[in-house]
Amino acid sequence: MAETPDICPTLRYEDAKAAIKQLTEGFGFGEHAVYEGEDGRVMHAELTCGNGMVMLGSKGSGSAFDKLMADGGPASVYVRVDDVDEHHARAVAHGIEIVMAPADQEYGSRDYTARDAEGNVWSFGTYAPGATAG
């Protein structure tokens, strides 16, 4: 990863190890760091995609952040990718639930939407937020 991201979505999972596997194998994220507690649960992980990063960890860790997020529901994250159809094919090959097939949008993007094993919604597309802002 060439540049440190300024914004990092952070998600909590019942099975963070399974989430890391799904995100790396099915969505092509890179594993930057994974820190486990003595009990083997993921306390903190950092996964990269392009110049962005998502952080995640296990629910029930007892940390202050975990307590704040205890009642949090599924989250949604948008990730810019160069080839939506290739990315989609990878996700399908790994059995990821697709909730919206790749489609061209009226604002010029091509994207698709998937749901991970714990209900978080991931959208992947060619839209680059802020690229045309002046």
Secondary structure, 3 states (H helix, E strand, C coil): CCCCCCCCCEEEECCHHHHHHHHHHHHCCEEEEEEECCCCCEEEEEEEECCEEEEEEECCCCCHHHHHCCCCCCCEEEEECCCHHHHHHHHHHCCCEEEEEEEECCCCCEEEEEECCCCCEEEEECCCCCCCCC
